[in-house]
Amino acid sequence: MARKEFNIPDMYKSPIIRKVKEATKITDPMKKELDPTVLDFGPVQFLIPRFFGFCYGVENAIDIAYRAVDEHPDKNIYLLSEMIHNPTVNENLLSKGLKFLFDTDGTERIPISSLNSDDIVIVPAFGTTLEIQAQLKEVGIDPYEFNTTCPFVEKVWKRGKQLGKKEYSLVVHGKHQHEETRATFSHSAEHSAVVVVLNPEEASILAEIMTGDRPDSDFEKYFGHKSTPGFDPHKDLQRFGVINQTTMLATETQEVMDILKEAAVKIHGETDILNHFADTSDTLCYATNENQSATLALAETDADIALVVGGYNSSNTMHLVEILEHSFSTYHVRDASELKSETEIHHFDQWKKEILETKDWLPSDKNPLKVAITSGASCPDILVDEVMLKVLNYFEGTRDVDEVIAPYENLKIES
């Protein structure tokens, strides 16, 4: 089946990265290669991963949102919250007169009750809760008319519903305050007991409560605020499956599954485990897997530094940073404006949750300087281009961009 083509505004299209991506689709149509592409500008080399940037769900959301704006210029158009976690995209939509109904943390900006049936509400790629869907219907707005919910998020919901029908409870691996996890929790709670775990450390705590190695009171302490009312870890985790926020580290989701499965085996035995622990590995998002696998390959190179471009509240972008920072100095920037000079960069530290100013960030003793560069699934490729060009401005004697990308253009023509 051919991949659906989306109408993406020209301002998000990239003269450089787009040509590299088009070329790799030709040279590696089966998506088997993970070795990064090297763009050699002489004193600087950029290492480009096989997969990164806009995914299917994000392109779908952008297509729907901009089409709604173009087709309904005289209507009030609202976004439930940030459509995707990229400030460039959201700021451009706001400049066209769209308004947010909620902040990303769920704080109300504009009451849904103040809307009417002539208004348009765009549901974000993360999806939304059943409660908000009901509120929209009450004022005569169809929440599915401009629904940009990612198909892979919906796949997680459908799998959860299938398990609910078989009387399984659900463990959600995610950030409980993230829009997607709030939506997944709401849809799952309609048919199952649900608890959210953030990481393998929390999964271990839950596992120890299950096996009796921790007191039951620890459940309320760690999970009471992110579980369905009356959740009983001993009764409700007799039969369960693990689903996830699609932007989490896939390797972490697998680790969470393994930890909780091991606890279930300890309680019920290996021979009967299939009656107590559901295999849900098929719900992991393909784009998240591809991007993270490509980033792991990038981390194995001999790059000197890494730049990761994307929104500072983008979960999938932060996980790419997390992978790379184990290998080399890694800077998470929202766009080229954060590169202040060759001696100063502003970048987001997800662990301190603040923007840092770092001096002497560009190594001066490397020739060529090797820069690994990638971006989150909600980041337009044009922003990666701009970061690359900004870095090139700090060096003398760099090769012309047209010369460097010519082989990729020629490959496209020959195909």
C-alpha positions in Angstrom: 0.0 0.0 0.0 1.4 3.4 -1.0 2.1 5.9 1.8 -0.5 8.6 2.0 0.7 11.9 0.7 0.2 15.0 2.9 0.0 18.6 2.0 2.7 20.3 4.1 3.2 24.1 3.9 6.2 25.1 1.9 7.7 27.0 4.8 8.4 23.7 6.6 10.1 22.1 3.6 13.9 21.8 3.7 16.3 22.4 0.8 19.0 20.3 2.3 17.6 17.6 4.6 14.7 16.8 2.3 17.1 15.8 -0.5 19.1 13.5 1.8 15.9 11.8 2.9 14.6 11.4 -0.6 18.0 9.9 -1.7 18.0 7.4 1.2 14.5 6.2 0.3 16.0 5.3 -3.1 19.2 3.6 -1.9 17.5 1.9 1.0 13.8 1.3 0.1 13.5 -1.6 2.6 14.7 0.6 5.5 17.4 -1.9 6.5 20.4 0.5 6.8 21.0 2.6 9.9 24.4 4.1 9.1 24.2 7.9 9.2 24.7 10.0 6.1 27.8 12.2 6.2 27.5 15.7 4.7 31.1 16.8 4.3 31.5 20.6 4.3 35.3 20.5 4.7 36.1 21.8 8.2 32.7 20.6 9.4 31.0 17.2 8.8 27.3 16.6 9.7 26.2 13.1 10.6 22.6 12.7 9.5 20.6 9.7 11.0 18.6 7.4 8.8 15.3 8.4 10.4 14.2 11.6 12.2 11.8 14.5 11.9 8.2 14.6 10.9 6.5 11.2 11.4 3.2 10.1 9.8 1.1 11.3 12.7 2.6 14.8 12.7 2.3 15.2 8.9 -1.3 14.1 9.2 -2.0 16.6 12.0 -0.4 19.5 10.1 -2.3 18.6 6.9 -5.6 18.6 8.7 -5.0 21.8 10.7 -3.9 23.9 7.8 -6.6 22.6 5.6 -9.2 23.6 8.2 -7.7 27.1 8.2 -7.7 27.4 4.4 -11.3 26.0 4.0 -12.9 28.0 6.8 -11.5 31.5 6.8 -14.7 33.0 8.4 -15.0 30.6 11.3 -13.6 30.6 14.8 -11.0 27.8 14.9 -9.6 26.5 18.2 -6.9 24.0 19.1 -7.6 22.0 22.2 -4.0 22.6 23.1 -0.6 22.5 21.3 -1.3 20.4 18.2 2.2 19.0 18.3 5.0 19.9 20.7 6.9 22.3 18.3 6.8 26.0 19.0 7.4 27.0 15.4 4.3 25.1 14.1 2.1 26.2 17.0 3.1 29.8 16.8 2.4 29.9 13.1 -1.1 28.5 13.6 -1.7 31.1 16.3 -0.6 33.8 13.9 -3.4 32.7 11.6 -6.0 33.5 14.4 -6.3 30.1 16.0 -6.7 30.0 19.8 -5.8 27.3 22.4 -8.6 26.1 24.7 -6.2 24.5 27.1 -2.5 24.8 28.1 -0.5 21.6 27.8 -1.0 20.8 31.5 -4.8 20.8 31.1 -5.3 24.3 32.5 -8.4 25.9 30.8 -7.9 29.0 28.8 -11.2 29.3 27.1 -14.3 27.5 28.5 -15.7 25.0 26.0 -19.2 26.1 27.2 -18.5 29.5 25.5 -18.3 27.8 22.1 -21.1 27.1 19.7 -21.9 24.6 16.9 -20.5 26.9 14.2 -17.0 26.9 15.8 -14.3 24.4 14.8 -12.1 22.6 17.3 -9.1 20.7 16.2 -8.2 17.7 18.3 -4.3 17.4 18.6 -2.1 14.5 17.5 -2.0 13.3 21.1 -5.8 12.7 21.1 -8.0 13.9 23.9 -10.1 12.6 26.8 -13.6 11.1 26.7 -14.6 13.9 29.1 -13.5 16.7 26.7 -15.1 14.9 23.8 -18.4 14.8 25.7 -18.1 18.6 26.5 -17.6 19.4 22.8 -20.7 17.3 21.9 -22.7 19.2 24.4 -22.1 22.5 22.6 -22.8 20.9 19.2 -19.2 20.4 18.0 -18.2 17.1 16.5 -14.8 16.2 18.0 -14.0 13.9 15.1 -14.6 16.4 12.2 -11.1 17.8 12.6 -9.4 15.0 14.5 -5.7 14.9 14.1 -5.1 12.1 16.6 -2.2 10.0 15.5 -3.3 6.6 14.1 -0.7 4.9 16.3 -2.1 6.5 19.4 -5.5 5.2 18.4 -3.9 1.8 17.8 -2.8 1.8 21.5 -6.4 2.6 22.6 -7.9 -0.2 20.4 -5.4 -2.7 21.8 -6.3 -1.6 25.3 -10.0 -1.9 24.6 -9.4 -5.5 23.3 -7.7 -6.4 26.5 -10.4 -4.7 28.6 -13.0 -7.0 26.9 -10.9 -9.9 28.2 -10.9 -8.5 31.7 -7.3 -7.4 31.7 -6.2 -4.3 33.7 -3.8 -1.9 32.0 -0.4 -0.5 33.0 0.5 2.6 31.0 4.1 3.4 30.5 4.1 7.2 30.2 4.3 10.7 31.8 0.9 10.9 33.6 0.6 14.7 32.9 1.4 14.4 29.2 -1.6 15.1 26.9 -1.3 11.7 25.2 -1.1 9.8 28.5 -4.1 11.7 29.9 -6.0 10.8 26.8 -4.9 7.1 26.9 -5.8 6.9 30.6 -9.3 8.3 30.0 -10.0 5.9 27.1 -8.6 3.0 29.0 -10.4 3.7 32.3 -13.7 3.3 30.4 -13.1 -0.5 30.3 -10.2 -1.4 32.6 -8.5 -0.6 35.9 -5.5 1.5 35.0 -2.2 2.6 36.6 0.6 4.8 35.0 4.3 4.1 35.6 6.9 6.5 34.5 10.0 4.4 34.1 11.6 1.0 35.0 12.3 2.3 38.5 8.6 2.8 39.1 7.9 -0.5 37.4 10.2 -2.2 40.0 8.3 -0.5 42.8 5.0 -1.7 41.4 6.5 -5.2 40.9 7.6 -5.4 44.6 4.1 -4.3 45.7 2.6 -7.1 43.6 4.9 -9.7 45.1 4.5 -8.5 48.6 8.1 -7.3 48.9 6.8 -3.8 49.6 3.9 -2.7 51.7 0.6 -2.0 50.0 0.7 1.5 51.4 3.5 2.2 48.9 0.9 1.9 46.1 -1.0 5.0 47.3 2.3 6.8 47.9 3.7 6.3 44.3 0.6 5.6 42.2 -2.5 6.8 44.0 -2.6 10.0 42.0 -2.2 8.2 38.6 -4.5 5.2 38.9 -8.2 4.6 38.6 -10.2 4.9 41.8 -10.0 1.8 44.1 -7.1 0.2 42.1 -6.0 -2.9 44.0 -2.5 -4.0 42.9 -3.1 -7.6 44.0 -6.6 -8.0 42.5 -6.3 -5.8 39.4 -2.8 -7.0 38.4 -3.9 -10.7 38.4 -4.4 -10.1 34.6 -2.8 -7.1 32.9 -1.1 -5.8 29.8 1.3 -2.9 29.3 0.6 -0.2 26.8 2.6 3.0 26.4 2.7 6.7 25.5 4.0 6.3 22.0 6.8 8.8 22.4 8.5 7.0 25.3 11.8 5.2 24.8 10.9 1.8 23.2 13.7 0.1 25.1 12.3 1.5 28.3 8.8 0.2 27.5 10.2 -3.2 26.9 12.1 -3.0 30.2 8.9 -2.0 32.0 7.2 -5.0 30.4 10.0 -7.4 31.4 10.0 -6.2 35.1 6.3 -6.6 35.5 6.2 -9.9 33.6 8.9 -11.2 35.9 6.8 -10.3 39.0 3.8 -12.0 37.4 5.9 -15.2 36.8 7.0 -15.1 40.4 3.4 -15.0 41.6 1.7 -17.4 39.0 4.6 -19.4 37.6 6.0 -19.6 34.0 3.6 -22.2 32.7 0.5 -20.1 33.4 1.9 -16.7 32.5 -0.1 -16.2 29.3 -3.2 -16.1 31.4 -1.9 -13.3 33.5 0.4 -11.2 31.3 -0.7 -10.0 27.8 1.9 -9.5 25.1 1.4 -5.9 23.9 4.7 -5.3 22.1 2.7 -4.8 18.8 1.5 -1.4 20.1 5.0 0.2 20.0 4.9 3.1 17.4 7.0 2.3 14.3 8.2 5.9 13.9 9.4 6.0 17.5 11.2 2.7 17.0 12.8 3.8 13.8 13.9 7.2 15.1 15.3 5.8 18.3 17.1 3.0 16.4 18.7 5.5 14.0 19.7 7.6 17.0 21.3 4.7 18.7 23.3 4.1 15.5 24.2 7.8 15.5 25.5 7.4 19.1 27.9 4.8 18.0 29.7 7.1 15.6 32.9 9.1 16.3 31.0 12.5 16.4 32.5 15.2 18.5 29.2 16.8 19.6 25.5 16.4 19.0 22.7 18.9 18.3 19.1 17.8 18.8 16.5 20.2 17.4 12.9 20.3 18.8 10.5 21.7 21.2 11.5 21.8 24.9 8.3 20.1 25.9 8.6 17.4 23.3 8.9 14.0 25.0 10.2 12.1 21.9 12.9 14.8 21.4 14.1 14.5 25.0 14.5 10.8 24.6 16.7 11.3 21.6 18.8 13.7 23.7 18.9 11.0 26.4 20.3 8.5 24.0 23.0 10.7 22.6 24.2 12.4 25.7 25.7 9.1 26.9 28.1 9.3 23.9 29.1 12.9 23.5 28.2 16.5 24.6 24.7 17.0 23.4 22.7 20.2 23.1 18.9 20.3 22.8 17.9 23.5 20.9 14.5 24.6 19.8 15.9 26.3 16.7 18.9 28.2 15.3 18.3 31.3 17.4 19.7 29.3 20.4 23.1 29.2 18.8 24.3 32.7 19.9 27.8 32.4 18.6 30.7 30.0 18.2 31.4 30.5 21.9 27.9 30.4 23.4 24.8 28.2 23.0 21.5 28.2 24.9 20.0 24.7 25.3 17.5 22.8 27.3 18.5 20.5 30.2 15.6 18.1 30.7 17.0 16.9 34.0 17.3 20.4 35.6 14.2 21.5 33.6 15.9 24.8 32.6 17.6 26.5 29.7 21.3 26.6 30.2 24.0 28.9 28.7 27.1 27.0 27.8 30.4 28.7 26.7 33.0 27.3 24.4 30.5 24.6 23.1 32.2 24.2 19.8 35.5 22.2 20.1 38.3 24.2 18.5 40.8 21.4 18.2 38.9 19.2 15.7 39.5 19.2 12.0 37.1 18.3 10.7 34.6 18.9 13.5 32.0 16.0 13.4 28.5 17.1 14.4 25.8 14.6 14.9 22.5 16.3 14.2 18.9 15.1 14.5 15.4 16.3 15.5 12.2 15.2 17.1 9.2 13.8 15.3 7.3 17.2 15.6 10.2 19.3 14.2 10.2 20.6 10.7 13.3 19.7 8.7 13.8 23.4 7.7 14.8 24.1 11.3 17.5 21.4 11.1 18.7 23.1 7.9 18.9 26.5 9.7 20.9 25.0 12.6 23.4 23.5 10.2 23.8 26.7 8.2 24.3 28.6 11.5 27.1 26.3 12.5 28.7 26.6 9.0 28.8 30.4 9.5 31.3 29.9 12.3 33.9 28.3 10.0 36.0 29.6 7.1 36.5 27.7 3.9 33.4 25.5 4.0 32.2 23.9 0.8 29.2 25.3 -1.0 25.9 23.7 0.1 24.9 23.0 -3.6 28.1 21.2 -4.1 27.7 19.0 -1.0 24.1 18.0 -1.8 24.5 17.6 -5.6 25.1 13.8 -5.3 21.8 13.4 -3.6 20.0 15.5 -6.2 21.6 13.6 -9.0 20.6 10.3 -7.4 17.0 11.5 -7.3 17.1 12.5 -11.0 18.6 9.2 -12.1 15.9 7.2 -10.2 
